[in-house]
Amino acid sequence: MVIKVFLASSSGSTAIKKKQQDVVGFLEALKVDYTELDIACNEDNRMWMRQNVPEEKKPANGIPLPPQIFNEDSYCGDYDTFFDAKEDNSVFAFLGLPPPPGSKEALQADKKLILQNGTHSEENADNSEVPVEEHNGHAHGEEEEQERAADEEEGEGVEADDDATQVETAGDEEEEEAVEETDEAQEEDEEQEEVDLQSEEEEELQQLEEEEEVEEEEEEEAE
């Protein structure tokens, strides 16, 4: 299986260059074998990439921008989905490759299997150790009587604690509202940044296509 990374070597977009470097650098750090395919200098690469990116994964204008990642002919995703996989320590799953033994991704997969297969057995083991007296209710009844007596003696203290808890809860709610407002502002800024970046990339791609058309016309006139 060969990982294919479609790039634009002559792109004038700083954002696209940064994304391409990020993908390539991380693959090299993981020692993943991959092949770079340039869409700026090779029309066949560009057409193949556009035709094989699924329709539902293409942007609104229908033109996918580099970097785009494939495993042979199977589409893996673009930079955004690659970044999400990197944050989740699931890049090998994203690429359709088995994680190397001892890696974070392999350890996470092992933990998931242990949790899925071992949770119910652990609960059953805990229940089997409960004393017979507990099941019959004798010891449990004595503990409840002692707890009631203690609660009656400490009733006044509990009421004071409840008042303090209510004050603290009100303060926590105010802090949570402030945090939510800050998060909303950050989300709006990030959305606006994504819109600006998309516009910049579309303009760059359109300019690249126009330059190529001019070059083709000049070559035809020269002939």
Solvent accessible surface area in square Angstrom, and as a share of the most:
residue,aa,sasa,rsa
1,M,152,0.68
2,V,66,0.38
3,I,1,0.01
4,K,42,0.18
5,V,0,0.00
6,F,2,0.01
7,L,18,0.09
8,A,5,0.04
9,S,76,0.49
10,S,69,0.45
11,S,5,0.03
12,G,55,0.53
13,S,2,0.01
14,T,103,0.60
15,A,21,0.16
16,I,5,0.03
17,K,86,0.37
18,K,133,0.56
19,K,37,0.16
20,Q,16,0.07
21,Q,128,0.57
22,D,37,0.19
23,V,0,0.00
24,V,21,0.12
25,G,35,0.34
26,F,57,0.24
27,L,0,0.00
28,E,102,0.46
29,A,76,0.59
30,L,58,0.29
31,K,182,0.77
32,V,14,0.08
33,D,125,0.65
34,Y,51,0.19
35,T,59,0.34
36,E,92,0.41
37,L,41,0.20
38,D,37,0.19
39,I,5,0.02
40,A,18,0.14
41,C,108,0.65
42,N,63,0.32
43,E,95,0.42
44,D,111,0.57
45,N,27,0.14
46,R,9,0.03
47,M,80,0.36
48,W,72,0.25
49,M,1,0.00
50,R,51,0.18
51,Q,127,0.57
52,N,51,0.26
53,V,3,0.02
54,P,42,0.26
55,E,132,0.59
56,E,139,0.62
57,K,113,0.48
58,K,41,0.17
59,P,43,0.27
60,A,117,0.91
61,N,65,0.33
62,G,36,0.35
63,I,47,0.24
64,P,3,0.02
65,L,20,0.10
66,P,7,0.05
67,P,3,0.02
68,Q,9,0.04
69,I,0,0.00
70,F,0,0.00
71,N,13,0.07
72,E,70,0.32
73,D,100,0.52
74,S,72,0.46
75,Y,47,0.18
76,C,27,0.16
77,G,3,0.02
78,D,41,0.21
79,Y,33,0.13
80,D,88,0.46
81,T,58,0.34
82,F,0,0.00
83,F,82,0.34
84,D,82,0.42
85,A,9,0.07
86,K,40,0.17
87,E,109,0.49
88,D,93,0.48
89,N,56,0.29
90,S,34,0.22
91,V,5,0.03
92,F,18,0.08
93,A,70,0.54
94,F,35,0.14
95,L,1,0.00
96,G,46,0.44
97,L,33,0.16
98,P,104,0.65
99,P,47,0.30
100,P,56,0.35
101,P,133,0.84
102,G,63,0.60
103,S,27,0.17
104,K,143,0.61
105,E,21,0.10
106,A,15,0.11
107,L,94,0.47
108,Q,69,0.31
109,A,45,0.35
110,D,72,0.38
111,K,129,0.55
112,K,126,0.54
113,L,99,0.49
114,I,116,0.59
115,L,119,0.59
116,Q,128,0.57
117,N,117,0.60
118,G,18,0.17
119,T,57,0.33
120,H,131,0.58
121,S,65,0.42
122,E,112,0.50
123,E,93,0.42
124,N,99,0.51
125,A,52,0.40
126,D,96,0.50
127,N,97,0.49
128,S,90,0.58
129,E,138,0.62
130,V,57,0.33
131,P,81,0.51
132,V,110,0.63
133,E,105,0.47
134,E,61,0.27
135,H,131,0.58
136,N,95,0.49
137,G,33,0.32
138,H,127,0.57
139,A,28,0.21
140,H,90,0.40
141,G,29,0.28
142,E,111,0.50
143,E,85,0.38
144,E,66,0.30
145,E,112,0.50
146,Q,126,0.56
147,E,107,0.48
148,R,141,0.51
149,A,54,0.41
150,A,44,0.34
151,D,93,0.48
152,E,143,0.64
153,E,149,0.67
154,E,108,0.49
155,G,27,0.26
156,E,149,0.67
157,G,40,0.39
158,V,75,0.43
159,E,118,0.53
160,A,63,0.49
161,D,93,0.48
162,D,71,0.37
163,D,86,0.45
164,A,54,0.42
165,T,74,0.43
166,Q,124,0.55
167,V,110,0.63
168,E,115,0.51
169,T,63,0.37
170,A,51,0.40
171,G,32,0.31
172,D,75,0.39
173,E,95,0.42
174,E,120,0.54
175,E,113,0.51
176,E,103,0.46
177,E,103,0.46
178,A,57,0.44
179,V,86,0.50
180,E,102,0.46
181,E,117,0.52
182,T,72,0.42
183,D,63,0.32
184,E,102,0.46
185,A,51,0.40
186,Q,99,0.44
187,E,98,0.44
188,E,115,0.52
189,D,96,0.50
190,E,102,0.46
191,E,106,0.48
192,Q,103,0.46
193,E,117,0.53
194,E,113,0.51
195,V,88,0.50
196,D,77,0.40
197,L,45,0.23
198,Q,60,0.27
199,S,51,0.33
200,E,82,0.37
201,E,9,0.04
202,E,56,0.25
203,E,116,0.52
204,E,36,0.16
205,L,13,0.07
206,Q,105,0.47
207,Q,98,0.44
208,L,26,0.13
209,E,42,0.19
210,E,86,0.39
211,E,83,0.37
212,E,39,0.17
213,E,98,0.44
214,V,76,0.43
215,E,96,0.43
216,E,98,0.44
217,E,100,0.45
218,E,100,0.45
219,E,105,0.47
220,E,119,0.53
221,E,145,0.65
222,A,90,0.70
223,E,179,0.80
